[in-house]
């Protein structure tokens, strides 16, 4: 996939930002092609300085393919380290030492510039350019007092460290999302949702028949996760509530995850959070159960020839929340199966009017590459008095595009 095809696909939060990445001789260097591609997706401009030791793990060709131009393997007579740290036209906005070995960290603390990576790092630190160091090494190298002393000295100079949790006695490359969050936090001055707070619901609720059986659906919660991430990257505080037993991992860089069981539990959580004040919006992505059985304690006997289950409606969360908090900004999802596009849009438009919400995202479920248990989706976005917007693609891409729309609507609301 060419650079043009991925550039800016996740937004413009890094537009105009120049990021210099120094790569040292850790096996974690194999992750660099993914990082530079992600920077491009947010419209940033990456440059890479590759040490001789790093080239054993990630090749110049791999990085050239990733960012559309070759990495620097030496400093030439053009004095690139000075150009990147001083020249107003060429100066970078961030220096990222990633991955950083214990050896390079100690060199920086001692002022040793015996190669292109420590030389560019020292120049950027001297020019007071923001610097993030991402250590990746065995714990015996990073936890020893010599390296810790070097790290503490660099911190006093304003250098930031992003270290993953120790795993298998190693500090590995942090998750791409965590790293991008830190880069965006430092560089993005246009975080349109800064100071806002959202509740995002995801996955499926469960309605129990007895202590071992329940009614539910196959929603994975993946769309809600990407929406929550996109909100955070745009500066919002996110309270993420996920239905019990969903298939996504709940530790993927979302700082506040609450697991609930039933529709009633989800409603109570949402209501309690909003009642505390400060919540600007609810993004209701969860596939909420419409009916619940009469619960029986224990286990219903298995050897019955037939059994009837009486169902009653669950609370309509969006309707109830909007009635109690009429000024709350609400985005709701409306899922249907096996109906034509015109009918899908008609049902979503009717839902928008009846529930007085701000945005309804209508989609099909139970079809290949759409809805439940897939990584892609197709959404029809309905807003009052505005043209219907059709979005197609990966759930991550749709999450970013939807949050861009939310940012526009929230900005309009604040201006009115």
PLY file of the C-alpha trace (Angstrom):
ply
format ascii 1.0
element vertex 416
property float x
property float y
property float z
element edge 415
property int vertex1
property int vertex2
end_header
0.00 0.00 0.00
1.46 3.37 -1.06
2.02 6.31 1.28
-0.77 8.25 -0.45
-3.26 5.51 0.34
-2.63 5.60 4.09
-1.68 9.25 4.68
-4.20 10.98 6.93
-6.61 8.01 7.11
-6.87 8.43 10.90
-7.08 12.21 10.93
-4.90 15.31 10.96
-3.80 15.41 14.58
-0.12 15.36 13.51
-0.46 17.46 10.36
2.64 19.60 9.84
4.54 17.82 12.64
8.05 16.52 11.93
9.10 13.55 14.07
12.70 12.36 14.15
13.13 8.76 15.30
16.47 7.40 16.47
16.64 3.60 16.29
19.19 1.60 18.30
20.28 -2.04 18.40
17.37 -3.76 20.13
15.29 -6.57 18.67
12.32 -4.27 19.32
13.49 -2.30 16.26
11.46 -4.72 14.14
8.38 -2.73 15.23
9.55 0.52 13.58
7.86 0.03 10.17
4.51 -0.18 11.98
5.25 2.99 13.96
6.22 5.15 10.98
3.12 3.99 9.08
0.94 4.95 12.04
2.51 8.42 12.19
1.67 8.84 8.50
-1.94 7.78 9.16
-2.23 10.75 11.52
-0.70 13.06 8.86
2.70 13.35 10.54
6.12 13.43 8.83
8.57 10.80 10.17
12.35 10.78 9.71
14.48 7.85 10.84
18.12 7.73 11.92
19.27 4.12 11.98
22.30 2.96 13.95
24.61 0.27 12.58
23.49 -2.10 15.34
19.80 -1.44 14.63
20.25 -2.38 10.96
20.81 -5.97 12.12
17.14 -6.12 13.13
15.32 -3.75 10.76
16.60 -3.07 7.26
16.88 0.24 5.47
14.69 -1.19 2.70
11.89 -2.03 5.15
11.90 1.52 6.51
12.13 3.02 3.01
9.01 1.08 2.03
7.27 2.12 5.24
7.72 5.88 4.92
8.54 6.47 1.27
12.14 7.60 1.76
15.34 5.98 3.06
16.48 6.28 6.69
19.66 8.13 7.58
22.51 5.82 8.55
25.15 8.51 9.02
25.51 12.24 9.49
26.93 13.84 6.36
28.73 17.10 5.67
25.30 18.76 5.66
25.27 18.40 9.47
21.75 17.02 9.59
21.81 16.97 13.40
22.19 20.78 13.43
19.63 21.27 10.67
17.01 19.22 12.52
17.60 20.96 15.85
18.24 24.60 14.84
17.17 25.44 11.27
13.69 27.08 11.41
12.74 25.45 8.09
14.01 21.96 8.93
13.66 21.80 12.71
11.78 18.76 14.03
8.94 18.96 16.54
9.77 15.78 18.46
12.71 13.45 18.93
11.76 9.84 19.60
14.52 7.47 20.72
12.76 4.22 20.00
13.76 1.61 20.90
16.47 2.80 23.28
19.08 0.36 24.59
20.64 0.72 28.03
23.90 1.49 26.26
22.46 4.48 24.36
20.66 5.81 27.45
23.95 5.88 29.38
25.71 7.52 26.43
23.15 10.33 26.38
23.48 10.91 30.12
27.27 11.10 29.73
27.18 13.35 26.65
28.76 10.72 24.38
27.93 11.32 20.70
29.81 8.56 18.91
27.18 7.76 16.28
24.27 9.28 14.36
21.62 8.32 16.92
23.20 9.72 20.12
24.46 12.74 18.15
20.98 13.68 16.88
19.47 12.99 20.31
21.96 15.25 22.10
21.43 18.02 19.56
17.65 17.90 20.03
17.93 17.82 23.83
20.30 20.80 23.65
17.79 22.67 21.46
15.03 21.88 24.01
13.03 19.90 21.48
10.61 17.50 23.22
12.23 14.09 23.56
10.65 10.71 24.33
12.87 7.74 25.16
11.34 4.26 24.78
13.59 1.75 26.55
13.57 -1.86 25.35
15.98 -4.30 26.98
16.33 -7.10 29.51
15.44 -6.08 33.06
19.01 -6.69 34.31
20.12 -3.88 32.00
17.35 -1.36 32.65
16.77 -1.99 36.36
20.40 -1.81 37.44
21.46 1.31 39.38
23.81 2.57 36.65
21.08 2.77 33.99
18.55 4.09 36.50
20.96 6.88 37.46
21.31 7.81 33.78
17.54 7.77 33.29
16.93 9.96 36.34
19.51 12.48 35.13
17.85 12.68 31.70
14.43 13.12 33.32
15.80 16.15 35.17
16.63 17.62 31.75
13.01 17.21 30.65
13.39 13.96 28.72
10.26 11.82 28.95
10.40 8.02 29.29
7.73 5.63 28.06
8.42 2.19 29.47
6.22 -0.86 29.08
5.40 -3.18 31.96
8.08 -5.81 32.62
7.21 -9.09 30.92
9.30 -12.28 30.91
12.12 -10.30 32.59
12.18 -7.86 29.66
10.91 -4.38 28.92
9.41 -4.78 25.48
8.18 -2.37 22.84
5.01 -0.68 24.17
1.72 -1.02 22.34
1.41 1.11 19.23
-1.71 2.79 20.58
-0.01 3.78 23.83
2.97 5.20 21.96
0.80 7.15 19.51
-1.30 8.53 22.37
1.86 9.96 23.94
3.11 11.43 20.65
-0.27 13.03 19.92
-0.57 14.35 23.47
2.76 16.16 23.14
2.36 17.45 19.59
-1.30 18.00 18.90
-2.44 21.47 19.81
-5.76 20.98 18.02
-7.43 18.37 20.21
-11.00 19.50 19.61
-12.50 17.46 22.45
-10.07 18.62 25.13
-11.96 19.16 28.37
-14.96 17.02 27.39
-16.13 13.78 28.97
-17.92 10.91 27.22
-19.46 7.60 28.20
-19.05 4.89 25.57
-20.98 1.63 25.83
-20.00 -1.51 23.97
-20.54 -5.23 23.54
-23.61 -7.24 24.50
-25.59 -7.31 27.71
-26.70 -10.61 29.26
-30.14 -11.42 30.66
-29.98 -14.50 32.88
-32.63 -17.24 32.97
-30.96 -18.88 35.95
-27.48 -18.88 37.46
-25.87 -20.60 34.44
-27.93 -19.65 31.36
-28.56 -16.31 29.71
-29.94 -14.59 26.60
-27.51 -12.42 24.66
-26.06 -11.73 21.19
-22.64 -12.05 19.50
-21.55 -8.41 19.63
-17.78 -8.23 20.24
-17.56 -4.59 21.35
-14.83 -3.86 18.80
-16.53 -0.78 17.28
-16.97 0.79 20.71
-13.32 0.21 21.56
-12.12 2.08 18.48
-14.57 4.91 19.13
-13.32 5.20 22.73
-9.71 5.30 21.53
-10.48 7.96 18.92
-12.25 10.11 21.52
-9.19 9.92 23.76
-6.83 10.86 20.96
-8.97 13.93 20.34
-8.58 14.97 23.97
-11.75 13.63 25.59
-11.95 11.84 28.91
-13.66 8.49 28.36
-15.65 6.25 30.68
-15.87 2.94 28.84
-18.54 0.43 29.89
-18.49 -3.04 28.34
-20.94 -5.90 28.50
-19.86 -9.01 30.37
-18.07 -11.76 28.44
-17.26 -9.88 25.23
-14.43 -11.09 23.06
-12.22 -7.98 22.93
-9.47 -7.46 25.47
-10.32 -4.79 27.98
-6.76 -3.66 28.73
-5.97 -2.11 25.36
-4.98 1.37 26.50
-8.42 2.37 27.77
-7.75 3.70 31.28
-11.24 3.27 32.68
-13.18 0.10 31.79
-16.26 -0.97 33.71
-17.77 -4.41 33.08
-21.51 -4.80 33.56
-23.85 -7.76 33.16
-27.44 -6.83 32.33
-29.23 -4.00 30.56
-30.39 -2.73 33.96
-26.79 -2.73 35.21
-25.65 -0.74 32.17
-28.43 1.78 32.61
-27.61 2.23 36.30
-23.93 2.80 35.54
-24.69 5.40 32.85
-27.25 7.19 35.00
-24.93 7.27 38.02
-22.07 8.71 35.97
-24.19 11.43 34.39
-25.77 12.34 37.73
-22.31 13.17 39.07
-22.08 15.93 36.48
-19.55 16.89 33.83
-20.58 14.34 31.19
-20.90 15.90 27.73
-22.06 12.92 25.72
-23.15 9.31 25.53
-22.05 7.10 22.63
-24.37 4.09 22.84
-22.72 1.40 20.72
-23.64 -1.58 22.89
-25.96 -4.27 21.52
-28.41 -4.03 24.39
-30.89 -6.84 25.04
-34.49 -5.87 24.28
-36.06 -8.61 26.42
-35.34 -10.38 29.67
-36.69 -13.66 31.08
-38.06 -14.20 34.56
-34.95 -15.14 36.52
-34.93 -18.38 38.52
-32.33 -18.86 41.23
-30.10 -21.93 40.91
-30.23 -24.04 37.75
-33.36 -24.92 35.82
-33.52 -28.76 35.57
-32.02 -30.05 32.31
-34.19 -33.10 31.61
-37.43 -31.42 30.60
-39.27 -32.42 27.45
-40.24 -28.81 26.78
-40.07 -25.51 28.58
-41.64 -22.11 28.03
-39.74 -18.90 28.74
-41.73 -15.77 29.45
-40.00 -12.57 28.35
-40.61 -8.96 29.26
-39.08 -5.79 27.76
-35.91 -4.34 29.22
-35.49 -0.63 29.85
-34.76 1.44 26.73
-31.53 3.02 27.89
-31.21 5.81 25.32
-34.84 6.85 25.65
-34.68 6.87 29.46
-31.39 8.77 29.62
-32.52 11.39 27.11
-35.75 11.93 29.04
-33.90 12.49 32.32
-30.98 14.45 30.81
-32.50 16.24 27.79
-29.45 18.40 27.02
-27.03 15.45 26.83
-25.37 14.86 23.44
-26.22 11.29 22.38
-25.05 9.09 19.52
-27.02 5.85 19.17
-26.51 2.77 17.02
-29.44 1.10 15.24
-28.86 -2.47 13.97
-31.15 -4.37 11.61
-31.04 -7.68 9.73
-32.03 -8.50 6.16
-33.80 -5.29 5.17
-33.20 -2.97 2.22
-31.07 0.15 2.55
-34.05 2.48 2.21
-35.89 0.74 5.04
-32.76 0.72 7.22
-32.34 4.47 6.80
-36.07 5.05 7.35
-36.03 3.13 10.65
-32.95 5.03 11.82
-34.50 8.39 10.91
-37.64 7.48 12.83
-35.48 6.45 15.83
-33.67 9.82 15.66
-36.94 11.74 15.83
-38.68 9.58 18.44
-35.73 9.61 20.85
-34.53 13.15 20.09
-30.87 12.07 19.85
-28.16 13.91 17.92
-26.79 11.16 15.68
-27.98 7.68 14.73
-25.61 5.19 13.09
-27.59 2.53 11.24
-25.99 -0.72 10.16
-26.74 -4.27 9.16
-25.68 -7.23 11.27
-25.52 -10.90 10.39
-23.93 -10.25 6.99
-20.35 -10.91 5.77
-17.95 -8.09 6.71
-20.69 -6.14 8.49
-21.79 -5.88 12.09
-21.15 -8.52 14.72
-17.88 -10.46 14.93
-16.23 -8.65 12.00
-13.38 -6.16 11.69
-15.21 -4.01 9.13
-18.61 -2.37 8.90
-20.89 -0.09 6.88
-22.69 2.76 8.62
-25.39 5.18 7.54
-25.04 8.28 9.69
-28.28 10.21 10.19
-28.33 13.73 11.66
-31.27 16.08 11.86
-31.71 18.22 8.73
-28.43 16.98 7.21
-27.64 14.66 4.32
-27.22 10.99 5.16
-23.56 10.03 5.28
-22.46 6.53 4.30
-19.22 5.23 5.83
-17.48 1.99 4.85
-14.25 0.40 5.99
-12.52 -1.09 8.99
-14.11 -0.50 12.38
-11.00 1.44 13.40
-11.34 3.78 10.41
-15.06 4.22 11.05
-14.38 4.99 14.70
-12.02 7.81 13.72
-14.41 9.21 11.11
-17.35 9.12 13.50
-15.38 10.93 16.21
-14.41 13.60 13.67
-18.15 14.17 13.10
-18.79 14.23 16.83
-16.06 16.86 17.25
-17.74 19.07 14.65
-21.15 18.71 16.29
-19.81 19.39 19.79
-17.97 22.49 18.52
-21.18 23.77 16.93
-23.08 23.16 20.13
-20.57 25.11 22.23
-20.63 28.00 19.75
-24.42 28.29 19.76
0 1
1 2
2 3
3 4
4 5
5 6
6 7
7 8
8 9
9 10
10 11
11 12
12 13
13 14
14 15
15 16
16 17
17 18
18 19
19 20
20 21
21 22
22 23
23 24
24 25
25 26
26 27
27 28
28 29
29 30
30 31
31 32
32 33
33 34
34 35
35 36
36 37
37 38
38 39
39 40
40 41
41 42
42 43
43 44
44 45
45 46
46 47
47 48
48 49
49 50
50 51
51 52
52 53
53 54
54 55
55 56
56 57
57 58
58 59
59 60
60 61
61 62
62 63
63 64
64 65
65 66
66 67
67 68
68 69
69 70
70 71
71 72
72 73
73 74
74 75
75 76
76 77
77 78
78 79
79 80
80 81
81 82
82 83
83 84
84 85
85 86
86 87
87 88
88 89
89 90
90 91
91 92
92 93
93 94
94 95
95 96
96 97
97 98
98 99
99 100
100 101
101 102
102 103
103 104
104 105
105 106
106 107
107 108
108 109
109 110
110 111
111 112
112 113
113 114
114 115
115 116
116 117
117 118
118 119
119 120
120 121
121 122
122 123
123 124
124 125
125 126
126 127
127 128
128 129
129 130
130 131
131 132
132 133
133 134
134 135
135 136
136 137
137 138
138 139
139 140
140 141
141 142
142 143
143 144
144 145
145 146
146 147
147 148
148 149
149 150
150 151
151 152
152 153
153 154
154 155
155 156
156 157
157 158
158 159
159 160
160 161
161 162
162 163
163 164
164 165
165 166
166 167
167 168
168 169
169 170
170 171
171 172
172 173
173 174
174 175
175 176
176 177
177 178
178 179
179 180
180 181
181 182
182 183
183 184
184 185
185 186
186 187
187 188
188 189
189 190
190 191
191 192
192 193
193 194
194 195
195 196
196 197
197 198
198 199
199 200
200 201
201 202
202 203
203 204
204 205
205 206
206 207
207 208
208 209
209 210
210 211
211 212
212 213
213 214
214 215
215 216
216 217
217 218
218 219
219 220
220 221
221 222
222 223
223 224
224 225
225 226
226 227
227 228
228 229
229 230
230 231
231 232
232 233
233 234
234 235
235 236
236 237
237 238
238 239
239 240
240 241
241 242
242 243
243 244
244 245
245 246
246 247
247 248
248 249
249 250
250 251
251 252
252 253
253 254
254 255
255 256
256 257
257 258
258 259
259 260
260 261
261 262
262 263
263 264
264 265
265 266
266 267
267 268
268 269
269 270
270 271
271 272
272 273
273 274
274 275
275 276
276 277
277 278
278 279
279 280
280 281
281 282
282 283
283 284
284 285
285 286
286 287
287 288
288 289
289 290
290 291
291 292
292 293
293 294
294 295
295 296
296 297
297 298
298 299
299 300
300 301
301 302
302 303
303 304
304 305
305 306
306 307
307 308
308 309
309 310
310 311
311 312
312 313
313 314
314 315
315 316
316 317
317 318
318 319
319 320
320 321
321 322
322 323
323 324
324 325
325 326
326 327
327 328
328 329
329 330
330 331
331 332
332 333
333 334
334 335
335 336
336 337
337 338
338 339
339 340
340 341
341 342
342 343
343 344
344 345
345 346
346 347
347 348
348 349
349 350
350 351
351 352
352 353
353 354
354 355
355 356
356 357
357 358
358 359
359 360
360 361
361 362
362 363
363 364
364 365
365 366
366 367
367 368
368 369
369 370
370 371
371 372
372 373
373 374
374 375
375 376
376 377
377 378
378 379
379 380
380 381
381 382
382 383
383 384
384 385
385 386
386 387
387 388
388 389
389 390
390 391
391 392
392 393
393 394
394 395
395 396
396 397
397 398
398 399
399 400
400 401
401 402
402 403
403 404
404 405
405 406
406 407
407 408
408 409
409 410
410 411
411 412
412 413
413 414
414 415
